[in-house]
Amino acid sequence: MTYDLSDQQVLFRDAVQNFLGQVYQQDARRTIVASNDGWSPAIWRGMAADIGVLGLGFEESRGGLGGNAVDQIPVMESFGQSLLVEPYLETVILAGRLLRRSVRPLAQTMIDGVIAGDIRLAVADREPESRFDPSRIETIADLLETGGYRLTGRKTVVVGAPWATHILVVARLSGRAHPSDCCGVFVVAVDAVGLLMASYPTVDGRRAADIELDGVVVAEEALLLEGREATDAVEEANDSAAAAICAEAVGIMRRLLRETHSYLNERRQFGVALATFQALQHRMADMLIALELSAALAYRAASAIDAGASVRRVAVSAAKAFVGRAAHRIGQEAVQMHGGMGMTDELIIGHLFKRAIAI
């Protein structure tokens, strides 16, 4: 499929790219990733105040800019090209989708904080024992006689958790018989008593954490979603994030193709530019075809997010399968055509390939 951006989407994309072009060049990103925190609060504040991108996707009635999953495509492409590490995906798209599904007062409070840049979120839904079955939840939420819940369990590879102010924890409500429809989504502050976090860097320059919930007590109001509504919302949020990641991968592939094309035109061998070699031209053409197919599938996946679960699952799965292979292949080709230079820290190629591998 093809998709023409609306005037509003073009303006928003250009605003994001202009902002990142000024503050997120390669040297600036390298400094941010190497810092103790691993992210930039100043960049995050700028995303909230200067371009308002943290409000994209939230309904205008809830204080946001409106927009849907398709509107996120050019934004995520831009983030991919700049290799943004700040937790936009985790906060606005993944956790934001869960907040949008909740009508509890706390959800609106969290949305207001996200849009203002004061709240950063991570979603803890995967566990060491769950493997490839996200519905297998062993973390328990016990309802206390005095009110509130006690959370006990472990979560693994919670991306963005070291930067978060709050974690959205998926737990099984105790006393319910069937794990598939008895889960709840809870808001837990990262400084809550009993929440233990083991943080670590990931290969793509980001940060993640394994989390242990050792009897963390939260108020009843902390329960955002429960039952089948919670299960469906978590699945929808993960699909939305997968579609957004596909768009980010498209941005990465565009940058890889652009950098490789530029290098082949500059690098000379046997007295001519490498770009004149027919074999390399064929490989670049194959990379371009894979990129364009990936972009079409990313838009298809995003357009299916609100089309119902059965349609959404197929579209997102197809996009993720194809885009993952294409990003890996284009990354390999870009590194190889750069020769040894492709693996050096000085060039952006290797950093792009690492994020492509993670995706």
C-alpha positions in Angstrom: 0.0 0.0 0.0 1.0 3.6 -0.4 0.3 6.4 2.0 0.5 10.2 1.4 1.0 12.2 4.5 -1.5 14.9 5.3 -0.4 18.5 5.6 -0.6 18.2 9.4 1.5 15.1 9.5 4.1 16.7 7.3 4.3 19.8 9.6 4.6 17.6 12.7 7.3 15.4 11.1 9.3 18.5 10.0 9.0 20.0 13.5 10.3 16.8 15.0 13.2 16.5 12.5 14.2 20.1 12.9 14.2 19.8 16.7 16.3 16.6 16.6 18.6 18.1 14.0 19.5 20.9 16.4 19.9 18.9 19.6 20.5 15.2 18.7 23.4 15.0 16.4 25.6 11.9 16.7 28.1 13.4 19.1 25.3 14.7 21.4 23.7 11.2 21.3 27.0 9.5 22.2 27.4 11.8 25.2 23.8 11.1 26.3 24.2 7.3 26.0 27.5 7.4 27.9 26.2 9.5 30.7 25.3 7.9 34.1 21.6 8.4 33.5 21.7 7.3 29.8 19.1 9.7 28.7 18.5 13.5 28.6 15.9 15.2 30.8 16.5 18.4 28.8 15.6 16.6 25.5 12.5 15.2 27.2 11.4 18.6 28.4 12.0 20.0 24.9 9.8 17.2 23.4 7.0 18.3 25.8 7.4 22.1 25.6 8.9 22.9 22.2 7.1 20.5 19.9 4.4 18.9 22.1 5.0 15.5 20.7 4.3 13.8 24.1 0.6 14.7 23.6 0.3 13.0 20.3 -2.1 10.1 20.4 -4.0 11.2 23.4 -7.6 12.5 22.7 -8.1 16.2 22.8 -10.8 15.7 25.4 -8.1 14.4 27.7 -5.7 17.2 27.0 -3.7 15.7 24.1 -3.2 16.6 20.5 -5.4 13.8 19.1 -4.2 11.5 16.4 -4.0 7.8 15.9 -1.4 5.1 15.2 -0.9 6.3 11.6 0.0 9.8 12.9 2.8 8.2 14.9 4.5 6.7 11.8 6.4 9.8 10.6 7.3 10.7 14.2 8.7 7.2 14.9 10.6 7.2 11.6 12.2 10.5 12.6 13.2 9.0 16.0 14.6 6.0 14.2 16.8 8.1 11.9 18.2 10.0 14.9 18.4 6.9 17.1 16.5 8.6 20.0 17.0 6.7 23.2 14.5 8.7 25.4 11.5 6.6 26.4 8.9 7.9 24.0 7.8 4.5 22.8 7.5 3.1 26.3 5.7 6.1 27.8 3.5 7.6 25.0 2.7 4.6 22.9 2.9 1.5 25.0 1.9 2.8 28.4 -0.2 5.6 26.8 -2.4 3.0 25.1 -3.2 1.5 28.5 -3.9 4.9 30.0 -6.3 5.7 27.2 -8.3 2.5 27.8 -8.8 3.4 31.5 -11.6 5.7 32.8 -10.2 5.8 36.4 -9.3 9.3 37.7 -5.6 8.2 38.2 -5.4 7.5 34.5 -6.2 11.1 33.6 -3.7 12.3 36.2 -1.0 10.2 34.6 -1.9 11.4 31.1 -1.6 15.0 32.3 1.8 14.3 33.7 3.0 12.5 30.6 1.9 15.4 28.3 3.6 17.9 30.5 6.8 15.8 30.6 6.7 15.2 34.3 5.8 11.5 34.2 7.7 8.8 32.4 6.3 5.2 32.2 7.4 1.7 31.6 5.2 -1.4 31.2 6.1 -4.5 33.2 4.1 -7.4 31.6 6.6 -10.0 30.8 8.0 -12.5 33.3 10.9 -15.0 33.4 8.5 -17.9 33.3 6.2 -16.5 30.6 8.5 -17.0 27.7 6.4 -16.5 24.5 3.0 -16.6 26.3 2.3 -13.0 27.6 -0.9 -14.2 29.2 1.0 -16.4 31.6 1.2 -14.0 34.6 2.6 -15.3 37.9 2.8 -11.9 39.7 0.0 -11.8 42.3 -2.1 -8.9 43.5 -3.7 -9.7 46.9 -6.7 -7.6 47.9 -6.0 -6.4 51.5 -8.8 -6.3 54.1 -7.7 -2.8 54.9 -8.0 -1.7 51.3 -5.5 -1.7 48.5 -3.4 -4.5 47.0 -0.2 -6.2 47.8 1.9 -7.1 44.7 4.4 -10.0 44.7 6.3 -11.3 41.8 9.1 -10.7 39.2 9.2 -8.9 35.9 11.9 -9.1 33.3 13.5 -6.9 30.6 11.3 -3.9 31.4 12.7 -1.4 28.8 12.8 2.2 30.0 12.3 1.2 33.6 15.5 2.9 34.9 14.2 6.2 33.5 10.6 5.8 34.6 8.8 7.6 37.4 6.1 4.9 37.5 5.7 1.3 36.3 2.5 -0.1 34.9 2.5 -3.6 36.4 0.4 -6.4 35.1 -0.6 -8.8 37.9 -3.0 -11.6 38.5 -5.8 -10.8 40.9 -5.7 -13.4 43.7 -8.7 -15.6 44.1 -9.6 -15.6 40.4 -9.5 -18.9 38.7 -8.4 -18.2 35.1 -5.1 -16.3 34.5 -6.2 -15.2 31.0 -9.1 -13.0 32.2 -8.3 -12.1 35.8 -5.4 -9.7 35.4 -5.1 -6.1 36.5 -2.9 -3.2 35.5 -1.6 -1.3 38.4 0.3 2.0 38.7 3.4 1.6 40.9 5.8 4.4 41.8 9.4 3.4 41.2 10.3 4.5 44.8 7.6 2.3 46.3 8.7 0.2 49.3 9.4 -3.3 48.2 10.1 -2.5 44.5 13.6 -3.7 43.7 15.1 -2.9 40.3 18.2 -4.3 38.7 19.1 -2.0 35.8 21.4 -2.7 32.9 22.3 -1.2 29.4 21.0 -2.9 26.3 23.0 -3.4 23.1 21.3 -0.5 21.3 22.3 2.1 23.9 19.1 2.0 25.9 18.4 0.9 29.5 16.2 -1.9 30.9 15.7 -3.5 34.2 14.5 -6.7 35.9 12.1 -5.9 38.7 11.1 -7.7 41.8 7.9 -6.8 43.7 8.4 -7.9 47.3 5.0 -7.1 48.8 4.6 -3.7 47.3 1.4 -2.2 48.7 -0.7 0.2 46.4 -4.0 1.9 47.0 -7.2 0.6 45.4 -7.1 3.6 43.1 -3.9 2.3 41.5 -5.8 -0.4 39.7 -6.4 1.1 36.2 -7.8 -1.9 34.4 -9.0 -5.4 35.3 -10.4 -8.6 33.9 -10.9 -9.1 30.2 -10.6 -5.4 29.6 -7.1 -5.4 31.1 -6.0 -8.5 29.0 -7.3 -7.0 25.8 -5.8 -3.6 26.6 -2.3 -5.1 27.2 -2.5 -7.0 23.9 -3.6 -3.9 22.0 -0.9 -1.8 23.6 1.8 -4.3 22.6 0.5 -4.4 19.0 0.5 -0.6 18.9 4.1 -0.6 20.1 5.1 -3.2 17.6 3.6 -1.2 14.8 5.5 1.9 16.0 8.7 -0.1 16.3 8.2 -1.1 12.6 8.1 2.6 11.8 11.2 3.3 13.8 12.9 0.5 11.9 11.9 2.1 8.6 13.6 5.3 9.8 16.7 3.4 10.7 16.8 1.7 7.2 16.4 5.0 5.5 19.4 6.4 7.4 21.4 3.3 6.6 20.6 3.5 2.9 21.3 7.2 2.8 24.7 6.9 4.6 25.7 3.9 2.4 24.8 5.7 -0.8 26.8 8.7 0.3 29.8 6.6 1.2 29.7 4.7 -2.1 29.8 8.0 -4.0 32.7 9.3 -2.0 34.9 6.2 -1.7 37.0 5.5 -4.8 38.6 2.3 -6.0 40.4 1.7 -9.3 40.1 5.4 -10.0 36.2 5.5 -9.9 33.6 5.8 -7.2 32.3 2.6 -5.7 28.8 3.7 -6.6 29.6 3.0 -10.3 30.1 -0.8 -9.6 27.1 -2.6 -11.0 27.2 -5.3 -8.4 26.9 -2.7 -5.6 24.1 -0.9 -7.5 22.1 -4.1 -7.6 22.6 -4.6 -3.8 21.5 -1.0 -3.2 18.4 -1.5 -5.3 17.5 -4.6 -3.3 18.0 -2.6 -0.1 15.7 0.1 -1.4 13.0 -2.4 -2.4 13.1 -3.9 1.1 12.8 -0.5 2.6 9.8 0.5 0.6 8.0 -2.8 1.3 8.8 -2.3 5.0 7.3 1.2 4.9 4.1 0.0 3.3 3.7 -2.8 5.8 4.4 -0.4 8.7 1.6 1.9 7.5 -0.7 -1.2 7.0 -0.1 -2.3 10.6 -0.7 1.2 12.0 -3.9 1.6 10.0 -5.2 -1.8 11.5 -4.6 -0.9 15.1 -8.2 0.3 15.6 -9.7 -2.2 13.1 -10.5 -5.0 15.6 -8.3 -7.6 17.2 -8.3 -10.2 14.4 -7.4 -7.8 11.7 -4.8 -6.0 13.9 -3.0 -9.2 15.0 -2.5 -10.3 11.4 -1.3 -6.9 10.1 1.0 -6.3 13.0 2.5 -9.8 12.9 3.1 -9.7 9.1 4.8 -6.2 9.4 7.0 -7.2 12.3 8.1 -10.4 10.6 9.0 -8.8 7.4 10.5 -5.5 8.8 12.6 -7.4 11.3 14.3 -9.4 8.5 14.6 -6.4 6.2 16.2 -4.2 8.9 18.7 -7.0 9.7 19.6 -7.5 6.1 19.9 -3.8 5.3 22.1 -3.3 8.4 24.4 -6.2 7.3 24.7 -4.8 3.8 25.4 -1.3 5.0 28.2 -2.5 7.3 29.7 -4.7 4.7 29.7 -2.0 2.0 31.4 0.4 4.4 34.1 -2.3 5.0 35.9 -2.1 8.3 34.7 1.5 8.8 31.2 0.2 9.3 32.1 -1.3 12.7 33.8 1.7 14.1 32.2 3.9 16.8 32.9 7.0 14.8 30.4 6.1 12.1 26.7 6.0 12.8 26.3 2.8 10.7 27.2 0.4 13.6 24.9 2.2 16.0 22.0 2.0 13.6 22.7 -1.7 13.0 22.7 -2.4 16.8 19.2 -0.8 17.1 18.1 -2.8 14.1 19.3 -6.0 15.7 17.4 -5.1 18.9 14.2 -4.5 17.0 
